[in-house]
Amino acid sequence: MSNKLQSIINKQQEQQNPDLTNIDDVVQLVGFVVGDEEYSVPILTIQEIIKPIEWTRVPQTPPYVLGVFNLRGSVIPLIDLRLKFGLGAVKHTDDTRFIVIRHENEVAGFVIDRLTEALRLKKTDIGPAPDTALEGESMIEGVGKQNDRILTILKVKKLLERDF
């Protein structure tokens, strides 16, 4: 993680929740927007966040797999979260980012519409995922509440699961 990103995160944490002193009771997340919804993932799963770069299309993959890109010698799959979540494709804007997520030995890049902010939530402010018919298949880890905001916290392991 870059020093600049860490500095921004630290500053936001101090401003948002100065009373959060016990680190074991806090979850650190990075928020981003896909479509009209705000999602988040644990900050420690993020390898980096970059502006869009060129990628190469890979044949015979689902439509949401845009292809692969080269990040300092590593070939990383690129997944469009809009398409994966069943939303229509849109042209990239100045706010579009690739968020590279790593968990254990899996890594992938995800196209997001816009980065929001780094967050610190008390564990008590995070509720369970909503009940669904496909509970085991859900990508939702839980739902975070901060003031009037609701954040959907995604399961990183499920995001990185290869089904192509």
Phi and psi restraints in degrees (value plus and minus 20) as a CYANA .aco file:
   2 SER   PHI     -89.2   -49.2
   2 SER   PSI     135.2   175.2
   3 ASN   PHI     -83.8   -43.8
   3 ASN   PSI     -55.7   -15.7
   4 LYS   PHI     -83.9   -43.9
   4 LYS   PSI     -65.4   -25.4
   5 LEU   PHI     -82.4   -42.4
   5 LEU   PSI     -63.7   -23.7
   6 GLN   PHI     -82.7   -42.7
   6 GLN   PSI     -59.1   -19.1
   7 SER   PHI     -83.6   -43.6
   7 SER   PSI     -63.1   -23.1
   8 ILE   PHI     -83.2   -43.2
   8 ILE   PSI     -63.7   -23.7
   9 ILE   PHI     -80.8   -40.8
   9 ILE   PSI     -66.4   -26.4
  10 ASN   PHI     -80.6   -40.6
  10 ASN   PSI     -63.2   -23.2
  11 LYS   PHI     -84.4   -44.4
  11 LYS   PSI     -63.0   -23.0
  12 GLN   PHI     -84.9   -44.9
  12 GLN   PSI     -58.7   -18.7
  13 GLN   PHI     -83.2   -43.2
  13 GLN   PSI     -62.1   -22.1
  14 GLU   PHI     -84.5   -44.5
  14 GLU   PSI     -60.2   -20.2
  15 GLN   PHI     -93.2   -53.2
  15 GLN   PSI     -59.5   -19.5
  16 GLN   PHI     -95.2   -55.2
  16 GLN   PSI     -68.1   -28.1
  17 ASN   PHI    -158.4  -118.4
  17 ASN   PSI      50.1    90.1
  18 PRO   PHI     -84.9   -44.9
  18 PRO   PSI     -37.3     2.7
  19 ASP   PHI    -106.6   -66.6
  19 ASP   PSI     -23.5    16.5
  20 LEU   PHI    -104.7   -64.7
  20 LEU   PSI      70.7   110.7
  21 THR   PHI    -123.0   -83.0
  21 THR   PSI     -49.2    -9.2
  22 ASN   PHI    -108.3   -68.3
  22 ASN   PSI      84.9   124.9
  23 ILE   PHI     -82.1   -42.1
  23 ILE   PSI     -45.7    -5.7
  24 ASP   PHI     -90.0   -50.0
  24 ASP   PSI     -39.3     0.7
  25 ASP   PHI    -117.0   -77.0
  25 ASP   PSI     -11.0    29.0
  26 VAL   PHI    -143.2  -103.2
  26 VAL   PSI     121.5   161.5
  27 VAL   PHI    -135.2   -95.2
  27 VAL   PSI     108.2   148.2
  28 GLN   PHI    -118.9   -78.9
  28 GLN   PSI     108.1   148.1
  29 LEU   PHI    -151.4  -111.4
  29 LEU   PSI     139.4   179.4
  30 VAL   PHI    -137.1   -97.1
  30 VAL   PSI     106.9   146.9
  31 GLY   PHI    -115.8   -75.8
  31 GLY   PSI     128.6   168.6
  32 PHE   PHI    -174.2  -134.2
  32 PHE   PSI     140.9   180.9
  33 VAL   PHI    -131.4   -91.4
  33 VAL   PSI     116.1   156.1
  34 VAL   PHI    -151.5  -111.5
  34 VAL   PSI      97.0   137.0
  35 GLY   PHI      48.1    88.1
  35 GLY   PSI    -146.7  -106.7
  36 ASP   PHI    -123.5   -83.5
  36 ASP   PSI     -16.1    23.9
  37 GLU   PHI    -128.8   -88.8
  37 GLU   PSI     128.9   168.9
  38 GLU   PHI    -123.0   -83.0
  38 GLU   PSI     111.2   151.2
  39 TYR   PHI    -142.2  -102.2
  39 TYR   PSI     150.0   190.0
  40 SER   PHI    -172.6  -132.6
  40 SER   PSI     138.2   178.2
  41 VAL   PHI    -156.5  -116.5
  41 VAL   PSI     135.4   175.4
  42 PRO   PHI     -79.2   -39.2
  42 PRO   PSI     116.0   156.0
  43 ILE   PHI     -80.3   -40.3
  43 ILE   PSI     -52.5   -12.5
  44 LEU   PHI     -93.3   -53.3
  44 LEU   PSI     -30.1     9.9
  45 THR   PHI    -108.9   -68.9
  45 THR   PSI     -27.9    12.1
  46 ILE   PHI    -108.5   -68.5
  46 ILE   PSI     100.9   140.9
  47 GLN   PHI     -99.1   -59.1
  47 GLN   PSI     -66.8   -26.8
  48 GLU   PHI    -189.8  -149.8
  48 GLU   PSI     147.3   187.3
  49 ILE   PHI    -146.5  -106.5
  49 ILE   PSI     105.1   145.1
  50 ILE   PHI    -151.6  -111.6
  50 ILE   PSI     140.7   180.7
  51 LYS   PHI     -91.3   -51.3
  51 LYS   PSI     133.8   173.8
  52 PRO   PHI     -76.8   -36.8
  52 PRO   PSI     118.7   158.7
  53 ILE   PHI    -146.1  -106.1
  53 ILE   PSI     153.2   193.2
  54 GLU   PHI     -85.1   -45.1
  54 GLU   PSI     125.1   165.1
  55 TRP   PHI    -154.4  -114.4
  55 TRP   PSI     144.5   184.5
  56 THR   PHI    -133.5   -93.5
  56 THR   PSI     108.5   148.5
  57 ARG   PHI     -87.6   -47.6
  57 ARG   PSI     121.0   161.0
  58 VAL   PHI    -133.4   -93.4
  58 VAL   PSI     104.2   144.2
  59 PRO   PHI     -89.4   -49.4
  59 PRO   PSI     137.0   177.0
  60 GLN   PHI      39.5    79.5
  60 GLN   PSI      22.0    62.0
  61 THR   PHI    -141.6  -101.6
  61 THR   PSI     139.7   179.7
  62 PRO   PHI     -78.9   -38.9
  62 PRO   PSI     136.1   176.1
  63 PRO   PHI     -77.7   -37.7
  63 PRO   PSI     -49.7    -9.7
  64 TYR   PHI     -95.0   -55.0
  64 TYR   PSI     -34.2     5.8
  65 VAL   PHI    -108.4   -68.4
  65 VAL   PSI      83.4   123.4
  66 LEU   PHI     -90.5   -50.5
  66 LEU   PSI     -49.9    -9.9
  67 GLY   PHI     129.1   169.1
  67 GLY   PSI    -163.1  -123.1
  68 VAL   PHI    -153.1  -113.1
  68 VAL   PSI     136.4   176.4
  69 PHE   PHI    -156.7  -116.7
  69 PHE   PSI     139.1   179.1
  70 ASN   PHI    -120.6   -80.6
  70 ASN   PSI      99.1   139.1
  71 LEU   PHI    -139.0   -99.0
  71 LEU   PSI      78.4   118.4
  72 ARG   PHI      30.2    70.2
  72 ARG   PSI      27.5    67.5
  73 GLY   PHI      72.3   112.3
  73 GLY   PSI     -28.6    11.4
  74 SER   PHI    -122.2   -82.2
  74 SER   PSI     111.1   151.1
  75 VAL   PHI    -110.3   -70.3
  75 VAL   PSI     101.4   141.4
  76 ILE   PHI    -143.6  -103.6
  76 ILE   PSI     112.3   152.3
  77 PRO   PHI     -86.7   -46.7
  77 PRO   PSI     126.7   166.7
  78 LEU   PHI    -138.1   -98.1
  78 LEU   PSI     101.2   141.2
  79 ILE   PHI    -137.5   -97.5
  79 ILE   PSI     109.5   149.5
  80 ASP   PHI    -107.4   -67.4
  80 ASP   PSI      90.7   130.7
  81 LEU   PHI     -85.7   -45.7
  81 LEU   PSI     -48.5    -8.5
  82 ARG   PHI     -79.5   -39.5
  82 ARG   PSI     -67.8   -27.8
  83 LEU   PHI     -89.7   -49.7
  83 LEU   PSI     -59.1   -19.1
  84 LYS   PHI     -83.6   -43.6
  84 LYS   PSI     -53.4   -13.4
  85 PHE   PHI    -109.1   -69.1
  85 PHE   PSI     -13.2    26.8
  86 GLY   PHI      61.8   101.8
  86 GLY   PSI      -1.6    38.4
  87 LEU   PHI    -116.7   -76.7
  87 LEU   PSI     143.2   183.2
  88 GLY   PHI     -94.7   -54.7
  88 GLY   PSI     131.5   171.5
  89 ALA   PHI     -90.8   -50.8
  89 ALA   PSI     126.8   166.8
  90 VAL   PHI    -153.6  -113.6
  90 VAL   PSI     137.9   177.9
  91 LYS   PHI     -90.9   -50.9
  91 LYS   PSI     122.5   162.5
  92 HIS   PHI     -84.4   -44.4
  92 HIS   PSI     124.6   164.6
  93 THR   PHI    -136.4   -96.4
  93 THR   PSI    -195.9  -155.9
  94 ASP   PHI     -86.4   -46.4
  94 ASP   PSI     -40.5    -0.5
  95 ASP   PHI    -108.3   -68.3
  95 ASP   PSI     -34.8     5.2
  96 THR   PHI     -82.0   -42.0
  96 THR   PSI     118.7   158.7
  97 ARG   PHI    -157.2  -117.2
  97 ARG   PSI     136.9   176.9
  98 PHE   PHI    -122.5   -82.5
  98 PHE   PSI     104.7   144.7
  99 ILE   PHI    -129.1   -89.1
  99 ILE   PSI      96.6   136.6
 100 VAL   PHI    -113.2   -73.2
 100 VAL   PSI      99.4   139.4
 101 ILE   PHI    -135.7   -95.7
 101 ILE   PSI     117.4   157.4
 102 ARG   PHI    -147.8  -107.8
 102 ARG   PSI     117.0   157.0
 103 HIS   PHI    -164.7  -124.7
 103 HIS   PSI     100.7   140.7
 104 GLU   PHI      32.9    72.9
 104 GLU   PSI    -140.6  -100.6
 105 ASN   PHI    -118.1   -78.1
 105 ASN   PSI     -16.9    23.1
 106 GLU   PHI    -117.4   -77.4
 106 GLU   PSI     120.6   160.6
 107 VAL   PHI    -166.0  -126.0
 107 VAL   PSI     123.7   163.7
 108 ALA   PHI    -177.2  -137.2
 108 ALA   PSI     137.4   177.4
 109 GLY   PHI    -123.6   -83.6
 109 GLY   PSI     121.4   161.4
 110 PHE   PHI    -146.0  -106.0
 110 PHE   PSI     113.7   153.7
 111 VAL   PHI    -103.3   -63.3
 111 VAL   PSI     103.7   143.7
 112 ILE   PHI    -139.9   -99.9
 112 ILE   PSI     133.9   173.9
 113 ASP   PHI     -93.5   -53.5
 113 ASP   PSI     -58.5   -18.5
 114 ARG   PHI    -184.0  -144.0
 114 ARG   PSI     119.3   159.3
 115 LEU   PHI    -103.7   -63.7
 115 LEU   PSI     120.3   160.3
 116 THR   PHI    -124.2   -84.2
 116 THR   PSI     -99.8   -59.8
 117 GLU   PHI    -183.2  -143.2
 117 GLU   PSI     146.6   186.6
 118 ALA   PHI    -105.4   -65.4
 118 ALA   PSI     121.6   161.6
 119 LEU   PHI    -151.5  -111.5
 119 LEU   PSI     131.9   171.9
 120 ARG   PHI    -142.8  -102.8
 120 ARG   PSI     100.9   140.9
 121 LEU   PHI    -140.2  -100.2
 121 LEU   PSI     121.2   161.2
 122 LYS   PHI     -88.8   -48.8
 122 LYS   PSI     124.3   164.3
 123 LYS   PHI     -78.9   -38.9
 123 LYS   PSI     -48.9    -8.9
 124 THR   PHI     -91.5   -51.5
 124 THR   PSI     -35.9     4.1
 125 ASP   PHI    -111.6   -71.6
 125 ASP   PSI     -12.8    27.2
 126 ILE   PHI    -133.1   -93.1
 126 ILE   PSI     101.7   141.7
 127 GLY   PHI    -120.0   -80.0
 127 GLY   PSI     149.8   189.8
 128 PRO   PHI     -90.3   -50.3
 128 PRO   PSI     144.2   184.2
 129 ALA   PHI     -83.5   -43.5
 129 ALA   PSI     127.8   167.8
 130 PRO   PHI     -81.4   -41.4
 130 PRO   PSI     128.3   168.3
 131 ASP   PHI     -86.0   -46.0
 131 ASP   PSI     110.3   150.3
 132 THR   PHI    -155.5  -115.5
 132 THR   PSI     144.2   184.2
 133 ALA   PHI     -87.1   -47.1
 133 ALA   PSI     -51.7   -11.7
 134 LEU   PHI    -128.9   -88.9
 134 LEU   PSI      36.0    76.0
 135 GLU   PHI     -74.4   -34.4
 135 GLU   PSI     -62.8   -22.8
 136 GLY   PHI     -88.6   -48.6
 136 GLY   PSI     -43.4    -3.4
 137 GLU   PHI    -111.4   -71.4
 137 GLU   PSI     -28.6    11.4
 138 SER   PHI     -84.1   -44.1
 138 SER   PSI     123.3   163.3
 139 MET   PHI    -111.5   -71.5
 139 MET   PSI     -20.1    19.9
 140 ILE   PHI    -114.2   -74.2
 140 ILE   PSI     100.8   140.8
 141 GLU   PHI    -100.6   -60.6
 141 GLU   PSI     -60.8   -20.8
 142 GLY   PHI    -197.5  -157.5
 142 GLY   PSI    -197.1  -157.1
 143 VAL   PHI    -146.4  -106.4
 143 VAL   PSI     101.5   141.5
 144 GLY   PHI    -116.6   -76.6
 144 GLY   PSI     124.5   164.5
 145 LYS   PHI    -141.1  -101.1
 145 LYS   PSI     107.9   147.9
 146 GLN   PHI    -159.8  -119.8
 146 GLN   PSI      93.8   133.8
 147 ASN   PHI      32.9    72.9
 147 ASN   PSI    -138.7   -98.7
 148 ASP   PHI    -117.8   -77.8
 148 ASP   PSI     -14.2    25.8
 149 ARG   PHI    -113.9   -73.9
 149 ARG   PSI     125.5   165.5
 150 ILE   PHI    -139.0   -99.0
 150 ILE   PSI     108.1   148.1
 151 LEU   PHI    -137.8   -97.8
 151 LEU   PSI     111.0   151.0
 152 THR   PHI    -108.7   -68.7
 152 THR   PSI     100.5   140.5
 153 ILE   PHI    -115.6   -75.6
 153 ILE   PSI     101.6   141.6
 154 LEU   PHI    -109.4   -69.4
 154 LEU   PSI     130.0   170.0
 155 LYS   PHI    -100.3   -60.3
 155 LYS   PSI      92.5   132.5
 156 VAL   PHI     -82.7   -42.7
 156 VAL   PSI     -62.5   -22.5
 157 LYS   PHI     -78.9   -38.9
 157 LYS   PSI     -59.9   -19.9
 158 LYS   PHI     -90.8   -50.8
 158 LYS   PSI     -58.2   -18.2
 159 LEU   PHI     -80.2   -40.2
 159 LEU   PSI     -60.9   -20.9
 160 LEU   PHI    -103.9   -63.9
 160 LEU   PSI     -27.0    13.0
 161 GLU   PHI     -82.6   -42.6
 161 GLU   PSI     108.2   148.2
 162 ARG   PHI    -106.1   -66.1
 162 ARG   PSI      98.3   138.3
 163 ASP   PHI    -142.5  -102.5
 163 ASP   PSI       9.9    49.9
